[in-house]
Amino acid sequence: MNISRKIRSESGFTLIEAIVALILAGIMAAVAGIGLVYVVQGYLFTRANAATLQKGQIAMSRITLELKNISLVSSPSTATSVTFYSFKNDFKSKRSIRLNGDKIEITESYTDGVSDDYYTLTDQVEANTGLEFKYYEKDLTTECYPPSAKVILVKLRLVGADGSIMELVDRVTPRNI
């Protein structure tokens, strides 16, 4: 009897208890790993969208600044491009902002529809519809022909992570018109 009591009094785990504990630890590690993957994917998605939004805000600020100095909206201004005369460094010049595929481009000088000096202002723009100009008279109810515009509504749509669309809208009233 002393031997059987001694065996029963020894502490420890049986093989089945150890296997069950390992299986439970594996399941918990798998769940934590999957959760960590989703957290990292969410972080990367948010970071990519934040970078895209920042690019859009910088581009919109530049477009707004350019349009505030307009002295005349010129032809050939369309829904996806604007050609204008503005003052820069006390010099009046003809300039243009346009949508070209998935990029917004700006030029320093524009002569008779020909310019070799287009610079990319931003990319990741929704192709063919990502930049929209609407020209209004004094209020935002009556659209007008671009040269008689007193208010210009600018819509910018950018493509972020996983194809999400971010839209920025600004209304500009040029100072010199």
N, C-alpha and C positions, 0 to 999 in steps of 0.2 A: 503494500500500500504506500509506502514512502516513495517508491519510484514513480508510481502513477500520479501522486500528488505533486511531486517535483516537476514532472513534465507539464502538467496543467498549470502550474504557477509561473512558469517561464513566460515572459512577455515577448511579443513580436507579432508580425503579420503573417498570415498564411499566403500562399502563392496566389490564390484567387483574389484576396484583398489587394495585393500589390498590383495585379493586372487591372482590376477595376479602377484603382487609383490612377494608374498610367493612362487608361482610356479616358477617364474624366479630365485629366490634365491636358491630354491631346485635343479633346473637344473644345475645352476652354481656350487653348492656344489658337486653334483654328478660327474660332469666333472672334477673338481679339485681333488676329491677323487680317481677317476680312474687314473688320471695323477700321483697322488702321489703313487699309488700302482705300476704303471709301473716304476717309478723312484726308488722305494725301491727294486723291483725285479731286475732291472738293476744293482743296487749297490751290491746286494747279489751275483748275477752272476759274476760280475767283481771281487769281493772279493774272491770268491771261486776259480776262475781261476787264480788269482794272487797267492794265496796260493799254488795251484797245480804247477804253473810254478816255484815258488820259490823252492819247493821240488825237482822238476826236475833239476833245475840249481845246487842245492847242490849235488844231486846224480851224475850229469854229471861231476862236479868239482872233486868229490872223485874218480870216475872212471878214469878220465883223469890223475889225480895225481898218482893213482896206476899204470896205464899203462905206464907212463913216466919212472918209475923205473924198468921196465922189463929188465931182462937179457936174457930171453929165453921164447918164447911162446911155451907151451908144449901141448901134447895131453892129454886129449881129448877136444880140443877147437873146438867149432862149431859156427854156425851163432847166437846162443842165449846164448853162454857161452864162457868164456875164462879162461884157466888154464895157469898159468905162474910162472916163478921163478922171484923173485924180491929181492931187498935189502931193509931191514927195520932195522934200528938201527944197521947197519953194520953186519947184519946177513942175509944170503941168505935163503929164505923160498919159498916153493911152495904154491901158493894161487889160488883162483878161484873166479870169478864173474859170476853169472848165473841168468837167468830169471826163476822164479818158479811161474807159474800161472800169477797172477797180481802183483808180487813183484820182486824186484831185490835184490838178496842176495849176500853177500860177506863172504868169510871165511878167517880166519887168518892162518890156516894150512890145507893142503890138502895132503892126503896120499892114493895113489892107488884108487882113486875114492870114498873114504869114508871120510867124515868129519862130525863131530857132532857140529862144531862151526860155522854154518852159521848164519849170522846176517842180518836182513832186512835193506837194504840201503834206499829203498823207496817203497811206494805202489802206487796205482792208475795208474799202468802201464797197457797199453793195453794188454789184456790176450793173451798169446802165441806168440805174434808178436811185443811186445812193446820194446824189446831190440834186437838190431841187430849189430853184429860185421862182418866187412869185412876186409880181410887181403890182403895187397898189397905188391908188391916189392917196388922199389924206387919211382915209380910214381903211380898215381891213375888210371891207365888204365889197368894194368895187375894184376888180382887177383892171389893169390898164396896159397899154403898150409900153415896153421898157423905157424909151426915152422920156416919157412923161411921169415916170414913177417917183413918188415921194417917200414911199415905204417899201422896203424889200424884205420879204420873208425868206429865210434860208432854212432848209431842212437837210440834215446830214444823217445818213444811215450807215452804220458800220457793222461789219460782220465780226462777231466775237468768237469765243471758244464754242465748239460744237454747233456752229452755225447760228448762234443766237444773234438777233438783230438789236442794236442799240440806236435809238433815234435822238438826235439833238436838234432843237429848233430855236431859232433866234430871229428877232425882228429888228431891222436896222433902219434908222431914219438918218439919211446922210445930212451932214451939217451944211454943205455948200449948195444944196439944191433949193 
